[in-house]
Amino acid sequence: MKPRRKAETFDMDKTITVKWIRSTIGRTDDQKKTIRSLGFRRLHQTLTLPDRPEIRGMVNRVIHLLEVNPSTPRPEGGQGLPSTRAHAEGLRVDPERHVRARPSKKGLGAAERVKE
């Protein structure tokens, strides 16, 4: 009997961003099932998936239907999504990580103009 191979450990911090860009109409059932099993629900949806061999294999099966961005590390703290989204959209984030409205183009907003 062959000795068992140790399961390889993968860096769980690496992710891959995948966007579904081509329809599955007229495609084979395996391709439709692969798109569904990756987690896609609708066309032009973008998912951030863990960068593992099984995910990469599924992506390679339907690569002609997807747009793949290179692997990126997850933001620090694990739950950095509100702040990273906010900074990308020009929104402000307070210390409790609540997203605030975008600053007005004319300068300070009404709440900031009021002096106490």
ABEGO torsion letter per residue (X at the ends): XBBBBBBBBBBAABBBBBBBABBABGBBAAAAAAAAAAGBABBGBBBBBBBBAAAAAAAAAAAAABBBBBBBBBBBGGBAAAAAAAAAAGBBBBAAGBBBBBBBAAEBBAAAABBX
